[in-house]
Structures are given as structure tokens and as C-alpha cells.
Amino acid sequence: MPHVGNVSSVGLSSSSSIAAATAVRRFVGTSTADRTASAPAEAVVRGEDRVEVSETARWMSELRSMPDVRADKVAEARAAIARGDFDSDERLAIAIERMANDLD
């Protein structure tokens, strides 16, 4: 709301100042709906709100709902490393196939 300032400083008589101050108080005391109803119709143009969620945001939301660590997979990998059979051609082929499927 713009600053009204001291009404008497604009050269009005004291009765005019009181009437102006009363009008300002009435306006400020009214609800927004009352002020809008008294405004010209073309001054009350409202836009439409809209929200769009990107595919990346959806993916991130799904990722957040997953557990941080899959303990069973970690334990399986550690056991395979300890046995010495973690790095095999078969595992590499499976990993490459899965990566290729993810790209589709």
C-alpha cells in the first residue's frame, strides 16, 4: 500500500484532513474482497496457476523412496570378491546387457 503521509501537510483544512483520514481508515479496514468489488472490472484480471513436474523430478522422487544401501547386494559382492569370482566374463556380459537395456 502506498504511503499516505500526513494529510494536513498537503494544505487541507483540519476538517478536510479529518475526513480524508477517516476515508483512508475505512479503506484500510475493509477486506480485500470489498476493495476488489469496488475496483473497476478490468483491474481484476487474474492469471491461472500451473505446476509442471519434469521426468527428472519424478525419477528423483522415486530414487529418494528407495533405500540408501541394498545390504544384501553389498554382502553378495563382498563374498564374491573374497572367493575371487567377482570379476568374470559372465558378470561383465550381464552388466553390459543391463546397461544397454537402461539406455532403451
Secondary structure as UniProt FT lines:
FT   HELIX           7..10
FT   HELIX           14..29
FT   HELIX           32..38
FT   HELIX           41..43
FT   HELIX           55..65
FT   HELIX           71..83
FT   HELIX           89..103
//
